[in-house]
Amino acid sequence: MKSTVLPGALVVLLMIAAAGAGYVARGAWTPAVERRGPASASPAGGSLADGLQAGFVGVAEHVRPAVVNLDTIQKARRPRPSGAQPAPDDPFLQEFFKQFFGPDGPSGGGEFRQRGLGSGVIFDKRGLVLTNFHVIKGADEIVVRLSDKREYRGQLVGTDPKTDLAVIRIQPDHDLTVAPLGNSDALRVGEWAIAIGNPFGLAQTVTVGVISATGRSDVGVATYENFIQTDASINPGNSGGPLLNLKGEVIGINTAIFSQSGGSIGIGFAIPINMVKRVMDQLVDKGKVVRGWLGVSLQELSPELIDSLGVSDKRGALVSSAMPGGPAAAAGLQKYDVILSYDKTPVEDYHHFQRLTADTRAGSKVILQVLRNKKKLEVPVTVGEAPEEGPRRPATSTPKS
């Protein structure tokens, strides 16, 4: 999927409402009023519906107190036009200019504030909150508003742009409700999914859908992508809020939507909570994420390459180059090698290989099963530490790991 911005094209939209997002709050919709007669249902059918409804209501009641609204403020200076004159010294003229041109006078200089909206979820009683990196990116102030309307100043603990995650901390003066974290590896397509967040500034909104797919990549939001796809309605302002199962466990962090209009069309993406756990633990402990690295550029296996290289199961990651002096080059990996498994874990594609490498502790020794000249061989390699500097997203044609 491409995120090229073209008129009428489907684009990936990061779900943070920028300055002026509150326009929806005043008369932007007409409420739909529907009158219904008493429902007639069999006792068994009614019991099933009542039970399902009770499940949704229970999740909302228990988890909403752990979901927060984030109000961010980014300060910037207005550029002063060339040739602008300083304000006059006369107090009368200063007051005149202040009334007509604002406190900065006619020069146009001064500070202005850009506001943003997002969501977050409390995962630790010490006041630790999970959200998306793009929600708080560049923010000079972060205000965290709880479900009971209490507000706290948020302090940044750590960020990870490569997964679009961030952890912030508040100093609460009372016990906090913490959302339990589930197991995203156990998800099945078709399971119920519940999203809670702050779409368009509408606090504590609950929507329901299903798990539409798992393992979505090439969305174009982050370097490491393995998204859960859901049709639970998520919109600008939902970013950083939780996606939940019917047990009330967080299974993902809502991050992006696929849309023509900027609003939900039933295609939303959430970061799996198991990926989030690995990132947030490091952010809390170190303030940053240290990843494994092999110094290898990868290429997607096209049907033509699969045939010419003799890849029987049509899975794997194709090496396009190994960085001189890097771990992969030291281990002897060569161009056109196809990496079939990583320490006995079958490699689905280059995205999967990137995640496996990144999740490995630097200094660990792993065995790669490689297809070279249509013959399988094992290549031992010592994983290095990923450099801190570099592009956030690899080139599409030559992703690196």
C-alpha positions as CSV (number, residue, x, y, z in Angstrom):
1,M,0.0,0.0,0.0
2,K,1.3,3.4,-0.9
3,S,0.8,6.6,1.0
4,T,1.3,9.0,-1.9
5,V,-1.0,12.0,-1.5
6,L,-3.0,12.4,-4.7
7,P,-6.5,13.9,-5.2
8,G,-9.1,11.1,-4.4
9,A,-6.4,8.5,-3.7
10,L,-6.5,6.3,-0.6
11,V,-4.0,7.5,1.8
12,V,-2.8,6.5,5.3
13,L,-3.7,9.2,7.8
14,L,-2.1,9.5,11.2
15,M,-4.9,10.0,13.5
16,I,-4.0,13.1,15.4
17,A,-6.2,16.2,15.1
18,A,-4.1,19.3,14.6
19,A,-5.0,22.9,15.5
20,G,-8.7,23.6,15.1
21,A,-9.8,20.0,15.4
22,G,-12.6,21.1,17.7
23,Y,-14.6,22.3,14.7
24,V,-16.6,19.1,14.8
25,A,-17.9,19.9,18.3
26,R,-20.3,22.6,17.2
27,G,-23.2,21.7,14.9
28,A,-21.1,19.6,12.5
29,W,-23.6,16.8,12.4
30,T,-27.3,16.2,12.7
31,P,-28.4,13.6,15.3
32,A,-30.3,10.7,13.8
33,V,-33.4,9.9,15.8
34,E,-34.9,6.4,15.4
35,R,-38.0,5.1,17.0
36,R,-38.4,1.5,17.6
37,G,-41.1,-0.7,19.0
38,P,-40.4,-3.3,21.6
39,A,-38.1,-6.0,20.2
40,S,-39.6,-9.5,19.9
41,A,-37.0,-12.2,20.3
42,S,-37.0,-15.8,21.6
43,P,-35.8,-16.3,25.1
44,A,-32.6,-18.0,23.8
45,G,-31.9,-15.2,21.3
46,G,-32.6,-12.5,23.9
47,S,-30.2,-14.2,26.4
48,L,-27.4,-14.3,23.8
49,A,-27.9,-10.7,22.8
50,D,-28.1,-9.6,26.4
51,G,-24.9,-11.5,27.3
52,L,-23.0,-9.9,24.4
53,Q,-24.3,-6.5,25.3
54,A,-23.3,-7.0,28.9
55,G,-19.8,-7.9,27.7
56,F,-19.4,-4.7,25.7
57,V,-20.8,-2.6,28.6
58,G,-18.5,-4.4,31.1
59,V,-15.4,-3.7,29.0
60,A,-16.4,0.0,28.6
61,E,-17.1,0.5,32.3
62,H,-13.8,-1.2,33.5
63,V,-11.4,0.2,30.9
64,R,-12.6,3.7,30.2
65,P,-11.1,5.1,33.4
66,A,-7.7,3.9,32.1
67,V,-8.1,5.8,28.8
68,V,-6.9,9.4,28.8
69,N,-7.2,12.3,26.4
70,L,-4.0,14.0,25.4
71,D,-3.9,17.8,24.6
72,T,-0.6,18.8,23.1
73,I,0.7,22.3,22.5
74,Q,3.5,23.1,20.1
75,K,5.0,26.6,20.3
76,A,6.4,28.5,17.4
77,R,7.5,32.0,16.5
78,R,5.8,34.0,13.8
79,P,8.3,35.2,11.3
80,R,8.8,38.9,11.4
81,P,8.3,40.4,7.9
82,S,11.4,42.1,6.4
83,G,11.5,45.8,6.9
84,A,9.2,45.6,10.0
85,Q,9.6,48.5,12.3
86,P,9.8,48.2,16.1
87,A,6.8,49.3,18.1
88,P,6.7,53.0,18.9
89,D,7.8,54.2,22.3
90,D,4.7,56.3,22.9
91,P,2.4,54.4,25.4
92,F,-0.7,55.8,23.6
93,L,0.5,54.5,20.3
94,Q,1.5,51.2,21.8
95,E,-2.0,50.7,23.2
96,F,-3.5,51.7,19.8
97,F,-1.4,49.1,18.0
98,K,-2.2,46.5,20.6
99,Q,-5.9,46.9,20.1
100,F,-5.7,46.6,16.3
101,F,-2.8,44.3,15.7
102,G,-2.7,42.2,19.0
103,P,0.0,42.1,21.6
104,D,2.8,41.7,19.1
105,G,2.0,44.9,17.2
106,P,1.9,45.3,13.4
107,S,5.2,43.6,12.9
108,G,3.7,40.1,12.8
109,G,6.3,38.6,15.1
110,G,5.7,36.8,18.4
111,E,4.7,33.3,19.5
112,F,1.7,31.2,18.4
113,R,0.5,27.8,19.6
114,Q,-0.5,24.9,17.6
115,R,-2.8,22.4,19.4
116,G,-3.2,18.7,18.8
117,L,-5.4,16.0,20.2
118,G,-4.8,12.3,20.8
119,S,-5.5,9.4,23.2
120,G,-3.5,7.3,25.6
121,V,-3.9,4.4,28.0
122,I,-2.6,4.0,31.5
123,F,-0.5,0.8,31.9
124,D,1.2,1.3,35.2
125,K,0.0,2.7,38.6
126,R,3.1,4.9,38.7
127,G,1.4,7.1,36.2
128,L,2.8,5.7,33.0
129,V,0.8,6.2,29.8
130,L,1.2,4.7,26.4
131,T,0.5,6.6,23.2
132,N,1.7,7.1,19.7
133,F,4.9,9.0,18.9
134,H,3.2,11.1,16.3
135,V,0.7,12.3,18.9
136,I,3.3,14.0,21.0
137,K,6.0,14.7,18.4
138,G,7.3,18.2,18.7
139,A,5.1,19.0,21.7
140,D,6.3,21.6,24.1
141,E,3.4,20.9,26.6
142,I,1.4,17.7,27.1
143,V,-1.8,17.9,29.1
144,V,-3.3,14.5,30.2
145,R,-7.0,14.5,31.0
146,L,-8.5,11.6,32.9
147,S,-12.0,10.2,32.5
148,D,-13.0,12.1,35.7
149,K,-11.8,15.4,34.1
150,R,-8.8,15.8,36.3
151,E,-5.8,17.1,34.4
152,Y,-2.1,16.6,34.8
153,R,1.1,17.8,33.1
154,G,2.6,15.0,31.1
155,Q,6.4,14.3,31.1
156,L,8.0,12.5,28.3
157,V,9.7,9.3,29.4
158,G,10.9,8.0,26.0
159,T,9.9,7.7,22.3
160,D,10.4,5.2,19.5
161,P,9.7,6.7,16.1
162,K,10.4,3.4,14.4
163,T,7.3,1.8,15.9
164,D,5.4,5.1,16.4
165,L,5.2,4.6,20.2
166,A,5.9,6.8,23.2
167,V,5.6,6.7,27.0
168,I,4.7,9.7,29.1
169,R,4.4,10.0,32.9
170,I,2.0,11.9,35.1
171,Q,2.2,12.5,38.9
172,P,-1.2,11.4,40.1
173,D,-2.6,12.3,43.5
174,H,-4.9,9.3,43.7
175,D,-4.9,5.6,42.7
176,L,-5.1,5.1,38.9
177,T,-7.1,2.5,37.0
178,V,-4.7,0.4,34.9
179,A,-5.7,-1.3,31.7
180,P,-4.6,-5.0,31.6
181,L,-2.4,-6.0,28.6
182,G,-3.4,-9.1,26.6
183,N,-1.6,-11.4,24.2
184,S,-1.9,-10.2,20.5
185,D,-0.2,-13.4,19.3
186,A,-3.3,-15.3,20.2
187,L,-5.7,-13.1,18.1
188,R,-7.9,-14.8,15.5
189,V,-9.5,-13.0,12.6
190,G,-13.2,-12.5,13.3
191,E,-12.8,-11.9,17.1
192,W,-14.6,-8.9,18.5
193,A,-12.6,-5.7,18.9
194,I,-13.4,-2.6,21.0
195,A,-11.8,0.8,20.5
196,I,-11.8,3.6,23.1
197,G,-10.4,7.1,22.5
198,N,-10.8,10.7,21.8
199,P,-11.9,11.0,18.1
200,F,-12.3,14.7,17.1
201,G,-12.1,15.6,20.7
202,L,-15.1,13.5,21.7
203,A,-13.8,12.1,24.9
204,Q,-14.2,8.5,26.0
205,T,-15.8,7.3,22.8
206,V,-16.4,3.5,22.5
207,T,-16.8,1.7,19.1
208,V,-17.0,-1.9,18.3
209,G,-15.9,-4.1,15.4
210,V,-13.9,-7.2,14.6
211,I,-10.3,-8.2,14.0
212,S,-10.2,-7.9,10.2
213,A,-6.7,-9.1,9.6
214,T,-3.3,-9.5,11.4
215,G,0.3,-9.0,10.2
216,R,-0.4,-6.0,8.0
217,S,2.8,-4.3,6.7
218,D,3.7,-1.7,4.0
219,V,1.1,0.6,5.5
220,G,3.7,3.4,5.4
221,V,3.5,4.7,9.0
222,A,6.6,3.3,10.7
223,T,9.8,1.3,10.0
224,Y,8.6,-1.8,11.9
225,E,5.0,-2.7,10.9
226,N,3.0,-5.7,11.9
227,F,-0.4,-4.1,12.3
228,I,-3.7,-5.5,13.5
229,Q,-6.4,-4.4,11.0
230,T,-9.9,-3.7,12.5
231,D,-13.2,-2.2,11.3
232,A,-14.0,-0.8,14.8
233,S,-14.5,2.9,14.0
234,I,-11.3,4.9,14.7
235,N,-10.8,8.5,13.6
236,P,-8.4,11.4,14.0
237,G,-7.9,11.8,17.8
238,N,-8.1,8.0,18.4
239,S,-4.3,7.7,18.0
240,G,-2.6,6.2,21.1
241,G,-5.9,4.8,22.5
242,P,-6.4,1.1,23.1
243,L,-7.9,-1.7,21.0
244,L,-9.4,-4.3,23.4
245,N,-10.8,-7.8,23.3
246,L,-14.0,-8.9,25.1
247,K,-12.0,-9.7,28.2
248,G,-11.1,-6.0,28.5
249,E,-7.4,-6.6,27.7
250,V,-5.4,-4.2,25.5
251,I,-4.5,-6.1,22.3
252,G,-3.2,-3.1,20.4
253,I,-2.6,0.6,20.2
254,N,-4.7,2.4,17.6
255,T,-2.4,4.2,15.2
256,A,-3.7,4.9,11.6
257,I,-6.6,4.6,9.2
258,F,-6.9,4.0,5.5
259,S,-9.3,6.7,4.2
260,Q,-10.3,8.9,1.3
261,S,-12.1,11.4,3.5
262,G,-10.0,11.6,6.6
263,G,-12.7,9.8,8.6
264,S,-13.3,6.1,9.2
265,I,-14.2,3.8,6.3
266,G,-13.8,0.7,8.4
267,I,-10.0,0.1,7.8
268,G,-8.0,0.9,10.9
269,F,-4.6,-0.2,12.1
270,A,-3.3,-0.9,15.6
271,I,0.2,-1.9,16.8
272,P,0.0,-5.4,18.4
273,I,0.4,-5.2,22.2
274,N,3.2,-7.9,22.2
275,M,5.3,-5.6,20.0
276,V,4.3,-2.7,22.3
277,K,5.5,-4.5,25.4
278,R,9.0,-5.1,24.1
279,V,9.3,-1.4,23.2
280,M,7.7,0.1,26.3
281,D,9.8,-1.9,28.7
282,Q,12.9,-0.4,27.1
283,L,11.5,3.1,27.0
284,V,10.7,2.9,30.7
285,D,14.1,1.5,31.7
286,K,16.3,3.4,29.2
287,G,14.3,6.1,27.6
288,K,15.1,4.6,24.2
289,V,15.0,1.3,22.3
290,V,18.1,-0.7,21.5
291,R,17.7,-3.1,18.6
292,G,19.6,-5.9,17.0
293,W,21.2,-5.3,13.6
294,L,22.9,-7.3,10.9
295,G,23.8,-4.6,8.4
296,V,22.1,-6.2,5.5
297,S,19.9,-4.7,2.7
298,L,16.9,-6.9,1.7
299,Q,14.7,-7.2,-1.3
300,E,11.2,-8.5,-1.7
301,L,10.9,-11.9,-3.4
302,S,9.0,-11.4,-6.6
303,P,7.5,-14.4,-8.4
304,E,10.2,-14.2,-11.1
305,L,13.0,-14.2,-8.4
306,I,11.3,-17.1,-6.6
307,D,11.4,-19.2,-9.8
308,S,14.9,-18.2,-10.8
309,L,16.4,-18.7,-7.3
310,G,14.6,-22.0,-6.7
311,V,12.7,-21.0,-3.5
312,S,10.4,-23.9,-3.1
313,D,8.1,-22.6,-0.4
314,K,7.9,-19.1,-1.8
315,R,8.9,-17.5,1.5
316,G,12.1,-15.8,2.8
317,A,14.1,-12.6,2.6
318,L,16.4,-11.9,-0.3
319,V,19.8,-10.3,0.4
320,S,20.6,-7.4,-2.0
321,S,23.8,-6.4,-0.3
322,A,25.7,-6.7,3.0
323,M,27.3,-3.6,4.5
324,P,31.1,-3.8,4.6
325,G,32.2,-4.3,8.2
326,G,28.8,-5.2,9.4
327,P,27.8,-8.5,11.1
328,A,26.2,-9.9,7.9
329,A,29.3,-9.3,5.8
330,A,31.5,-10.8,8.6
331,A,29.4,-13.9,8.6
332,G,29.7,-14.3,4.8
333,L,26.2,-13.4,3.6
334,Q,26.2,-12.7,-0.1
335,K,24.0,-10.9,-2.6
336,Y,21.1,-13.1,-3.8
337,D,21.2,-15.3,-0.7
338,V,17.7,-16.1,0.4
339,I,17.3,-16.2,4.2
340,L,14.8,-19.0,4.9
341,S,14.9,-19.2,8.7
342,Y,16.2,-17.2,11.6
343,D,17.3,-19.4,14.5
344,K,14.9,-22.1,13.4
345,T,12.0,-19.6,13.0
346,P,10.8,-19.7,9.3
347,V,11.1,-16.3,7.7
348,E,7.9,-15.2,6.0
349,D,9.3,-12.1,4.2
350,Y,11.8,-9.3,4.7
351,H,9.4,-7.4,7.1
352,H,9.4,-10.5,9.3
353,F,13.2,-10.8,9.1
354,Q,13.6,-7.2,10.1
355,R,11.4,-7.7,13.2
356,L,13.2,-10.9,14.2
357,T,16.5,-9.2,14.0
358,A,15.4,-6.0,15.8
359,D,14.0,-8.1,18.7
360,T,17.3,-9.9,19.2
361,R,19.6,-8.7,21.9
362,A,22.9,-7.3,20.5
363,G,25.7,-9.9,21.0
364,S,23.5,-12.9,20.6
365,K,24.6,-15.6,18.2
366,V,21.9,-16.9,15.8
367,I,21.9,-19.4,12.9
368,L,20.5,-18.4,9.6
369,Q,19.4,-21.0,7.1
370,V,20.3,-19.6,3.7
371,L,19.5,-20.7,0.1
372,R,22.5,-20.1,-2.1
373,N,22.8,-21.3,-5.7
374,K,19.7,-23.5,-4.9
375,K,21.5,-25.2,-2.0
376,K,20.7,-24.8,1.7
377,L,23.4,-24.0,4.2
378,E,23.6,-22.7,7.7
379,V,25.3,-19.4,8.5
380,P,26.1,-18.5,12.1
381,V,26.1,-14.7,12.8
382,T,26.6,-12.5,15.8
383,V,23.9,-9.8,16.0
384,G,25.2,-6.2,16.4
385,E,23.5,-3.2,17.9
386,A,21.6,-1.0,15.5
387,P,23.1,2.5,15.0
388,E,21.0,5.3,16.6
389,E,21.2,7.5,13.5
390,G,19.8,6.7,10.2
391,P,16.5,6.9,8.2
392,R,13.4,6.1,10.1
393,R,12.0,4.0,7.2
394,P,14.1,1.9,4.9
395,A,13.9,2.4,1.1
396,T,11.1,0.3,-0.3
397,S,13.4,-1.4,-2.8
398,T,16.2,-2.2,-0.4
399,P,15.0,-2.5,3.2
400,K,17.7,-2.9,5.8
401,S,17.9,-5.0,8.9
